Amino acid sequence: MRSLIYTLAVVAVVLILLGLLVKAVKWLLIIGVIALVASIAMGVIKGRRALR
């Protein structure tokens, strides 16, 4: 009985950690896309300033 409780606890902890990891990866992807868009915008702005 005790081993079943320990097994369930370990599975629950693994599922919680996987959920947090997936959310972290999703947020990292969102932050990466925002940073990419910002860098492209900065490059366009600086490129136009250099042409003037």
Jmol script that loads the backbone (N, CA, C; Angstrom):
load data "model"
ATOM      1  N   MET A   1       0.825  -1.200   0.000  1.00  0.00           N
ATOM      2  CA  MET A   1       0.000   0.000   0.000  1.00  0.00           C
ATOM      3  C   MET A   1       0.868   1.262   0.000  1.00  0.00           C
ATOM      4  N   ARG A   2       1.930   1.212   0.805  1.00  0.00           N
ATOM      5  CA  ARG A   2       2.817   2.371   0.896  1.00  0.00           C
ATOM      6  C   ARG A   2       3.527   2.616  -0.422  1.00  0.00           C
ATOM      7  N   SER A   3       3.927   1.548  -1.103  1.00  0.00           N
ATOM      8  CA  SER A   3       4.621   1.729  -2.379  1.00  0.00           C
ATOM      9  C   SER A   3       3.677   2.322  -3.426  1.00  0.00           C
ATOM     10  N   LEU A   4       2.394   1.974  -3.370  1.00  0.00           N
ATOM     11  CA  LEU A   4       1.423   2.563  -4.296  1.00  0.00           C
ATOM     12  C   LEU A   4       1.300   4.059  -4.062  1.00  0.00           C
ATOM     13  N   ILE A   5       1.270   4.489  -2.808  1.00  0.00           N
ATOM     14  CA  ILE A   5       1.184   5.917  -2.484  1.00  0.00           C
ATOM     15  C   ILE A   5       2.438   6.646  -2.973  1.00  0.00           C
ATOM     16  N   TYR A   6       3.610   6.028  -2.754  1.00  0.00           N
ATOM     17  CA  TYR A   6       4.849   6.658  -3.219  1.00  0.00           C
ATOM     18  C   TYR A   6       4.877   6.760  -4.745  1.00  0.00           C
ATOM     19  N   THR A   7       4.416   5.718  -5.412  1.00  0.00           N
ATOM     20  CA  THR A   7       4.386   5.728  -6.868  1.00  0.00           C
ATOM     21  C   THR A   7       3.450   6.821  -7.376  1.00  0.00           C
ATOM     22  N   LEU A   8       2.272   6.940  -6.786  1.00  0.00           N
ATOM     23  CA  LEU A   8       1.327   7.978  -7.179  1.00  0.00           C
ATOM     24  C   LEU A   8       1.905   9.373  -6.923  1.00  0.00           C
ATOM     25  N   ALA A   9       2.608   9.539  -5.803  1.00  0.00           N
ATOM     26  CA  ALA A   9       3.211  10.829  -5.485  1.00  0.00           C
ATOM     27  C   ALA A   9       4.284  11.185  -6.505  1.00  0.00           C
ATOM     28  N   VAL A  10       5.103  10.226  -6.894  1.00  0.00           N
ATOM     29  CA  VAL A  10       6.158  10.472  -7.870  1.00  0.00           C
ATOM     30  C   VAL A  10       5.550  10.820  -9.226  1.00  0.00           C
ATOM     31  N   VAL A  11       4.515  10.098  -9.630  1.00  0.00           N
ATOM     32  CA  VAL A  11       3.854  10.389 -10.899  1.00  0.00           C
ATOM     33  C   VAL A  11       3.241  11.785 -10.870  1.00  0.00           C
ATOM     34  N   ALA A  12       2.621  12.162  -9.745  1.00  0.00           N
ATOM     35  CA  ALA A  12       2.024  13.493  -9.630  1.00  0.00           C
ATOM     36  C   ALA A  12       3.089  14.580  -9.740  1.00  0.00           C
ATOM     37  N   VAL A  13       4.222  14.390  -9.072  1.00  0.00           N
ATOM     38  CA  VAL A  13       5.301  15.382  -9.130  1.00  0.00           C
ATOM     39  C   VAL A  13       5.849  15.493 -10.550  1.00  0.00           C
ATOM     40  N   VAL A  14       6.016  14.358 -11.231  1.00  0.00           N
ATOM     41  CA  VAL A  14       6.523  14.377 -12.611  1.00  0.00           C
ATOM     42  C   VAL A  14       5.537  15.104 -13.518  1.00  0.00           C
ATOM     43  N   LEU A  15       4.245  14.859 -13.351  1.00  0.00           N
ATOM     44  CA  LEU A  15       3.248  15.535 -14.177  1.00  0.00           C
ATOM     45  C   LEU A  15       3.241  17.036 -13.920  1.00  0.00           C
ATOM     46  N   ILE A  16       3.373  17.433 -12.661  1.00  0.00           N
ATOM     47  CA  ILE A  16       3.421  18.863 -12.329  1.00  0.00           C
ATOM     48  C   ILE A  16       4.651  19.508 -12.957  1.00  0.00           C
ATOM     49  N   LEU A  17       5.810  18.854 -12.839  1.00  0.00           N
ATOM     50  CA  LEU A  17       7.036  19.408 -13.420  1.00  0.00           C
ATOM     51  C   LEU A  17       6.948  19.486 -14.938  1.00  0.00           C
ATOM     52  N   LEU A  18       6.349  18.472 -15.578  1.00  0.00           N
ATOM     53  CA  LEU A  18       6.186  18.513 -17.033  1.00  0.00           C
ATOM     54  C   LEU A  18       5.263  19.658 -17.441  1.00  0.00           C
ATOM     55  N   GLY A  19       4.207  19.876 -16.672  1.00  0.00           N
ATOM     56  CA  GLY A  19       3.305  20.986 -16.969  1.00  0.00           C
ATOM     57  C   GLY A  19       4.006  22.325 -16.860  1.00  0.00           C
ATOM     58  N   LEU A  20       4.820  22.494 -15.827  1.00  0.00           N
ATOM     59  CA  LEU A  20       5.570  23.737 -15.665  1.00  0.00           C
ATOM     60  C   LEU A  20       6.590  23.913 -16.786  1.00  0.00           C
ATOM     61  N   LEU A  21       7.237  22.830 -17.185  1.00  0.00           N
ATOM     62  CA  LEU A  21       8.240  22.897 -18.247  1.00  0.00           C
ATOM     63  C   LEU A  21       7.591  23.281 -19.571  1.00  0.00           C
ATOM     64  N   VAL A  22       6.433  22.700 -19.869  1.00  0.00           N
ATOM     65  CA  VAL A  22       5.751  23.024 -21.124  1.00  0.00           C
ATOM     66  C   VAL A  22       5.329  24.484 -21.127  1.00  0.00           C
ATOM     67  N   LYS A  23       4.819  24.980 -20.000  1.00  0.00           N
ATOM     68  CA  LYS A  23       4.441  26.395 -19.932  1.00  0.00           C
ATOM     69  C   LYS A  23       5.677  27.283 -20.074  1.00  0.00           C
ATOM     70  N   ALA A  24       6.790  26.878 -19.463  1.00  0.00           N
ATOM     71  CA  ALA A  24       8.016  27.665 -19.564  1.00  0.00           C
ATOM     72  C   ALA A  24       8.504  27.699 -21.003  1.00  0.00           C
ATOM     73  N   VAL A  25       8.440  26.553 -21.694  1.00  0.00           N
ATOM     74  CA  VAL A  25       8.883  26.508 -23.089  1.00  0.00           C
ATOM     75  C   VAL A  25       7.989  27.397 -23.943  1.00  0.00           C
ATOM     76  N   LYS A  26       6.670  27.367 -23.663  1.00  0.00           N
ATOM     77  CA  LYS A  26       5.745  28.206 -24.429  1.00  0.00           C
ATOM     78  C   LYS A  26       6.066  29.679 -24.203  1.00  0.00           C
ATOM     79  N   TRP A  27       6.315  30.065 -22.960  1.00  0.00           N
ATOM     80  CA  TRP A  27       6.649  31.465 -22.685  1.00  0.00           C
ATOM     81  C   TRP A  27       7.985  31.844 -23.296  1.00  0.00           C
ATOM     82  N   LEU A  28       8.953  30.924 -23.292  1.00  0.00           N
ATOM     83  CA  LEU A  28      10.246  31.219 -23.914  1.00  0.00           C
ATOM     84  C   LEU A  28      10.092  31.412 -25.422  1.00  0.00           C
ATOM     85  N   LEU A  29       9.221  30.609 -26.045  1.00  0.00           N
ATOM     86  CA  LEU A  29       8.973  30.791 -27.479  1.00  0.00           C
ATOM     87  C   LEU A  29       8.328  32.146 -27.749  1.00  0.00           C
ATOM     88  N   ILE A  30       7.376  32.544 -26.911  1.00  0.00           N
ATOM     89  CA  ILE A  30       6.710  33.833 -27.086  1.00  0.00           C
ATOM     90  C   ILE A  30       7.708  34.970 -26.922  1.00  0.00           C
ATOM     91  N   ILE A  31       8.545  34.880 -25.885  1.00  0.00           N
ATOM     92  CA  ILE A  31       9.552  35.918 -25.649  1.00  0.00           C
ATOM     93  C   ILE A  31      10.552  35.962 -26.804  1.00  0.00           C
ATOM     94  N   GLY A  32      10.936  34.796 -27.327  1.00  0.00           N
ATOM     95  CA  GLY A  32      11.861  34.739 -28.453  1.00  0.00           C
ATOM     96  C   GLY A  32      11.283  35.380 -29.701  1.00  0.00           C
ATOM     97  N   VAL A  33      10.002  35.135 -29.967  1.00  0.00           N
ATOM     98  CA  VAL A  33       9.358  35.739 -31.143  1.00  0.00           C
ATOM     99  C   VAL A  33       9.286  37.254 -30.983  1.00  0.00           C
ATOM    100  N   ILE A  34       8.953  37.719 -29.774  1.00  0.00           N
ATOM    101  CA  ILE A  34       8.896  39.168 -29.526  1.00  0.00           C
ATOM    102  C   ILE A  34      10.277  39.792 -29.723  1.00  0.00           C
ATOM    103  N   ALA A  35      11.307  39.127 -29.221  1.00  0.00           N
ATOM    104  CA  ALA A  35      12.673  39.648 -29.379  1.00  0.00           C
ATOM    105  C   ALA A  35      13.078  39.668 -30.850  1.00  0.00           C
ATOM    106  N   LEU A  36      12.670  38.651 -31.614  1.00  0.00           N
ATOM    107  CA  LEU A  36      12.994  38.612 -33.036  1.00  0.00           C
ATOM    108  C   LEU A  36      12.313  39.750 -33.781  1.00  0.00           C
ATOM    109  N   VAL A  37      11.043  39.973 -33.494  1.00  0.00           N
ATOM    110  CA  VAL A  37      10.319  41.070 -34.139  1.00  0.00           C
ATOM    111  C   VAL A  37      10.944  42.409 -33.766  1.00  0.00           C
ATOM    112  N   ALA A  38      11.306  42.571 -32.493  1.00  0.00           N
ATOM    113  CA  ALA A  38      11.917  43.831 -32.061  1.00  0.00           C
ATOM    114  C   ALA A  38      13.256  44.054 -32.750  1.00  0.00           C
ATOM    115  N   SER A  39      14.061  42.999 -32.902  1.00  0.00           N
ATOM    116  CA  SER A  39      15.367  43.163 -33.550  1.00  0.00           C
ATOM    117  C   SER A  39      15.207  43.493 -35.030  1.00  0.00           C
ATOM    118  N   ILE A  40      14.205  42.892 -35.681  1.00  0.00           N
ATOM    119  CA  ILE A  40      13.959  43.223 -37.094  1.00  0.00           C
ATOM    120  C   ILE A  40      13.519  44.682 -37.225  1.00  0.00           C
ATOM    121  N   ALA A  41      12.642  45.117 -36.324  1.00  0.00           N
ATOM    122  CA  ALA A  41      12.177  46.506 -36.363  1.00  0.00           C
ATOM    123  C   ALA A  41      13.327  47.473 -36.124  1.00  0.00           C
ATOM    124  N   MET A  42      14.195  47.162 -35.166  1.00  0.00           N
ATOM    125  CA  MET A  42      15.341  48.029 -34.901  1.00  0.00           C
ATOM    126  C   MET A  42      16.274  48.076 -36.110  1.00  0.00           C
ATOM    127  N   GLY A  43      16.475  46.939 -36.772  1.00  0.00           N
ATOM    128  CA  GLY A  43      17.326  46.904 -37.960  1.00  0.00           C
ATOM    129  C   GLY A  43      16.758  47.746 -39.082  1.00  0.00           C
ATOM    130  N   VAL A  44      15.443  47.690 -39.288  1.00  0.00           N
ATOM    131  CA  VAL A  44      14.812  48.493 -40.334  1.00  0.00           C
ATOM    132  C   VAL A  44      14.940  49.972 -40.009  1.00  0.00           C
ATOM    133  N   ILE A  45      14.703  50.337 -38.751  1.00  0.00           N
ATOM    134  CA  ILE A  45      14.787  51.746 -38.352  1.00  0.00           C
ATOM    135  C   ILE A  45      16.207  52.271 -38.531  1.00  0.00           C
ATOM    136  N   LYS A  46      17.203  51.493 -38.083  1.00  0.00           N
ATOM    137  CA  LYS A  46      18.588  51.951 -38.210  1.00  0.00           C
ATOM    138  C   LYS A  46      19.013  51.976 -39.679  1.00  0.00           C
ATOM    139  N   GLY A  47      18.494  51.031 -40.482  1.00  0.00           N
ATOM    140  CA  GLY A  47      18.808  51.023 -41.903  1.00  0.00           C
ATOM    141  C   GLY A  47      18.266  52.248 -42.609  1.00  0.00           C
ATOM    142  N   ARG A  48      17.067  52.660 -42.260  1.00  0.00           N
ATOM    143  CA  ARG A  48      16.489  53.862 -42.876  1.00  0.00           C
ATOM    144  C   ARG A  48      17.235  55.122 -42.444  1.00  0.00           C
ATOM    145  N   ARG A  49      17.682  55.141 -41.177  1.00  0.00           N
ATOM    146  CA  ARG A  49      18.450  56.298 -40.722  1.00  0.00           C
ATOM    147  C   ARG A  49      19.779  56.377 -41.452  1.00  0.00           C
ATOM    148  N   ALA A  50      20.382  55.219 -41.755  1.00  0.00           N
ATOM    149  CA  ALA A  50      21.666  55.227 -42.439  1.00  0.00           C
ATOM    150  C   ALA A  50      21.527  55.693 -43.881  1.00  0.00           C
ATOM    151  N   LEU A  51      20.361  55.449 -44.502  1.00  0.00           N
ATOM    152  CA  LEU A  51      20.154  55.879 -45.875  1.00  0.00           C
ATOM    153  C   LEU A  51      19.978  57.388 -45.987  1.00  0.00           C
ATOM    154  N   ARG A  52      19.540  58.009 -44.922  1.00  0.00           N
ATOM    155  CA  ARG A  52      19.304  59.461 -44.980  1.00  0.00           C
ATOM    156  C   ARG A  52      20.558  60.233 -44.924  1.00  0.00           C
TER     157      ARG A  52
END
end "model"
wireframe off; spacefill off
backbone 0.3
color backbone group
